[in-house]
Amino acid sequence: MPVRIVSVTDSTLPDLPGSCGACTYWESPDHFSGQFTQEEAGLKRDWYSSTARLYGVCGRLLYADDEPVAYCQYAPWGLIPGISRYPSLARDLDEDAVLITCLCVAETHQRKGLGRMLLSDVIEDLRAGNAKCIVTFARDDSANNCSGPTSFYLAQGFGVVSTERFPDGSSFSLVRLRLDGVG
């Protein structure tokens, strides 16, 4: 299965798998409906456009056999409005952290190492861009989360910074990977 990983750009944005191209959970929380409308797809495009101008590449897309099957989105956490949904975890963010908001692999392609391959590519991309650390809010009690389960990140060298249990019983951890050799 030939695999290639590319940056998310205006031309590859329409290839985001599943509903990712219209999900605005992180980019526009006030407009997120969970219905993945054309309006939300426009808001996602606008966020990508403005974030790319301010920061640069903020997503990677993995194709297997020329089919888009995995996606990762990231940016400095200050450029992500949805961070306000996690105030207690957000207070533990490093000032210079790049936040992974989404790392998903199509269900038909899971357990083939593609998520690990994509994350490794993102880490190298961020390291080359002199990022100091990468963080995400990973789910402790389930794999059902847009950024993935905590166990996945721990297996890739991330460490737990803090954990929060929510009223619905779900548990999320802020996990971090330092790229600058500091703690």
WOJOLIN-V955742 format. One record per helix or strand of 3 or more residues. SS is the DSSP state (@ for helix, = for strand). FROM is the first residue (numbers start at 1). LEN is the number of residues. If there is no record, write none. Layout:
ss | from | len
SS | FROM | LEN
SS | FROM | LEN
This chain:
ss | from | len
= | 3 | 5
@ | 13 | 3
@ | 20 | 3
@ | 38 | 17
= | 59 | 6
= | 67 | 10
@ | 77 | 3
@ | 81 | 10
= | 97 | 9
@ | 107 | 3
@ | 114 | 15
= | 133 | 7
@ | 150 | 6
= | 159 | 7
= | 171 | 8
